[in-house]
Amino acid sequence: MEMKVVEFILLAAGLSLLVYLLVRSFAPFLRNRLEATAQKRAMDLREEFFLFPPGRILLVLIAAGFLFSMITFAFAGNIVVATSAAVGPIIFSGFAVRYYRLRRRRKVISQMPGFLDILSGQVKAGHSMQEALSHTIPLLPREIRMEISWVFRLCRLGTPLSEAFLQWEERMPCEEVALVVRPLRVALPSGSNVVELLCRSRDILRARYRMREKLRSMTAQARLQAVVLTLLPPVFAAVLSKIDPDFLPRCTGTTPGRVILASAALLQLLGWLTIRKILSVKP
């Protein structure tokens, strides 16, 4: 059994390398698209402080696509479906990176009131803003600590503090960061009461965070229903195809069946987009 697993891994690795060489040699357009996708994934991950070379991401995407095609062919037995399934890892990687970025951004936003609380205490103790940042960074949770460390490194490299905060706002374009950065950029050069400004921004962010969590709890059941209703038709079709193997061929083999399936898929997509639009309520 172990030998079969090893043989399968070696075969998959060899075929992945072969596909990679073929892509580099005989399909310039496909190669450029894959390299552009790998470059974009690497840039997205670099913005989240993960350093992965684009070449390594390209190899992973090709190997995953080939393996996914093999698994799909083993279950479906259709070479066209298996070949189409090769783009699955590319699409999935985009969704995975986007999901991680949104999840991490939510964590940063939830940790910002605590950051402002500590920073205002350091400024109140008599430290300058740059000194207060250096004393605050070790006390912060991981996500917000990485962001503020990035701002502090810019300051140490000679970037003015207001400019470093502006670059942070451009790096994380969200309302919560703008609520902190824009007043600070006005207050720092003019010598205004920075402590009062930080405390006011902290209170606003905490109120917004409580409102957002309240909205999420109020719409949790509706979001679960949306997921269930989205997954129900394909699951139902899979169960029917197991019970009656001729079910899907009858639907896909005739013109009325294809029209019905296309209409059902379109209505399903429109319903999902409508539910998503209704539930995308912002405080």
N, C-alpha and C positions, 0 to 999 in steps of 0.2 A: 504493500500500500504506500509506504514512504517513497519507494523508488518511483512509483507512478506519479506521485506528487512532484518529486524532483524533476522527472522527465517533462511533466506538464509545464513547470516553471521555466525550465531551460528552453522548451519549445516556444513558449510565449515570449521569452526574452529574445530569442533568436529571430522570431518572426517580427517582433517589434522593431528590432534593429534593422531588419531587411526593409520593412515598410518605411522606416525613417530614411534609409539610404535612397530608396526609390523616390520618396517625396522630394528629397534634396536634389536628385538627379533629373527626374523626368516630369515633375509637376511644379514648375516655378510659381504659378499662380497660387496653388494650394499651399505650397511652402511659405510664400509670402504672407498668406492669410494666417497660417498657423503661427508663424514667427511674430506677426503683429499682435495676435491674441496673447501669445506668451509674454510679449513685451508689455502689453497692457496689464495683464495679471501681475507681472513683477512690479510694475509701477504702483498698482493699487495696494499690493502687499507692502511695498516700501513705505507708502504713506501711513501704514499701520505698524511700522517699525519691524517688519519681517523682511529680511534680506534673502531673496532667492534669485539666483541667476536665471535670466530668461531661457538659456539653453537647457537647464535642468527642468524647468516648467514645461518646455516643449517636449522633451523626452517623456515626461510623466503623462502629458496629454495624449501623445501618440500611443504609448503603451496601454493607457487606460482605454482609449478608443478601440484599439485592437482587441483587448481582452473583453470589452463589453460587446463587441461584434461577435466574438466566438461564443459567448454565453447566450446571446440573442439567437444566433444560428442554431445552437444546440436545442433551444426550446421551440423556436418558430420553424426552423427548417427552410427558411426563405432567404436567399442570398441578398435580395434587394432590401428586405427589412433589416437584415444583419448589417449591411453596408450603411444604411441610413442611421442605424443605431450608433455608428462610430462617432457621430457628432454629439452624442449624449454627454460624455465627460466634458466637452468644451462648454456646452450650455450649462451643465451642472456647476462647473467651476465658477462661471460668472455669477450664478445665483448664490453659491456658497460664499464667495468673496463679498458680494453685496450684503448678504445676511450678516456676515461677521462684522463688516464695517458699521452697519446700522446698530447691531447689538453693542458693539464697543462704544459707539457714539452715545447711545442711551446711558451706558454706564458712566461715561465722562460727564454727561449732563447731570446725572443724579449725584455725582460727587462734587460738583462745582460749588454748591452752597457751603459744604464743609471746607473747601479750599479757601473761599472768600472769608469764612469765619476765622481760620487760622491766620490768613494773610493780614486781615484787619488787626488782629491782636499783635502781630509782629510790628506793623506800622505804628500802632498805638504805643508800643514799647519804645519807640524812638528810632527804629531802623529806617534807612532809606528803602525805597521800593525794591531796588536790586538786592540789597542785603536781606530784606524780608522774604524775597523769593528764594534765596539760597537757604534760609533757615526753614522755610515752609516745605520745600520739596521732600526732604526725608520723612516728613510726617504724613504724606499723602498716600492714598491707595494707588495701586499700580497704574491704572488707566490714566487718571488725571496727572499722576506723577510724571509719566512719560511725555505728556503734552507740555506741562510746565517746564520740564527739563529741556525740552526742545526750544522753548522760548528763552530760557536762561542761557543756553548755549549760544543762541544768536546774539544775546547781549554781551557775552564774554568775547565773541568774535568781533565786536566793535559796532554792532547794530544798535541804534538808539532804542530805548525801551518802548517808546510809543510805536516805532516802526516794527519791532519784534511782535508786539501785540497785534498790529495790523496784519502781519503775515500769518499769525495764528488764526485770525478771523478768516483770511482767505483760504487757509488750510482746512478749517472746519466751518464751512458756511452754514451756520444755523443761528436761530434767533437768540438762543441762550448765550452763546459766545459773543454775539453782537451787543447784547445787553450789558455785558461786562466790559468789553473792549472799547466801545465807542465813548462812553463817559470817561473812562480812564485816559484815553488819548487826548481828551479835552482838558481833563483835570491836571494831568501830570505837568505839562509845560506852564500852566497858569498858577500852580501852587494852591489849588483849591483843597478843601477838606476831603482828603482821600479816604479817611476812615469812615466818615459818614456815607460817602459814595459807595464804598464796599459793602457796608451794612445794608444800605438800601437795595443794592443789587442782589445781595444774599436773600433778603426777605422776598423780593419779587420772584427769584428763581425757586425758592421753596414753595411759594404759593402756586406757581405754574406747575411744578412737579406734582404737588398734591392733587391739583385739578386733572392733570394728565392721568395719574394713576386711578383717580375716581372714574374718569371716562373709560379707561381700559377695563375696570371691573364691571362697569355698567354694560359694556358691549361684549363681554367675554362669551356669553351664551350665544349671541348673534354670530360672532366670529367662528365659534365651534360649529354652529349650524351651517355656516357657509362652507366650511371645510368638508363636512359630511355630505352636503348636497353636491359639492363638486366631485367628490370621489365616488359617490353612489352609482352613477351611470356606468363608468368603466368596470367597477367591481361587479355590477349586475350583469353586464355583457360577458365578463369572464366566467361567471357562474353559469350563465345560460349556455355558453359555448362548451363548457364541460358536461353539462347535462345533455345538450343536443349538439353534437359536433357539426351538424349541417346548418346551425343557426347563422353564424357569421358568413359562410359562403353564400347563403341565400340572400343576405343583406348586401354583400359586396359584389355579388355576381350579376345583379340585375340593375337596370337603370333606376326604377322606383326605389329600390333599397339604398342605392348610393345617394339619391336625392334626400331620402329620409335621414340617413346617417349624417350627411353634410348639414342639413337643416338643424338636426339635434345638436351637433357640435357647435354650430354658430349660436344657437339659442343658449347653450350651456356657457359659452364664452361671454355672451352679452349679459347673462344673469350674474356670472362671477364678477364682471367688471362693475355692474350696477351695485352689487352688494359691497364690493370693495370701496366704491365711491361713497356710499352711504355711511360706511363705518370709518372712513378716514376723516374723523372729526378732530380738529385741533383746538386746544384751549386758547 
